């Protein structure tokens, strides 16, 4: 389990996810083609912590397949194919 800081809640429920075309954040100054945010809500806020978010960066050209199985690729492809991009 990740370290809990600020005395906030320990358990969260996934509430929604959304994308940014052109990442909102950078790593070492690099901006990625796509960023997904997953937003999580606790059952009850604690010490002012009302939500948690996780950003996941995607690049179709800068990646490694080390440790990635065909089943993982199929799951990722199925997920993205199911989205209704506008």
Helices and strands as residue ranges (DSSP letters): E 12-21, E 26-27, E 30-31, E 34-42, E 52-58, H 70-82
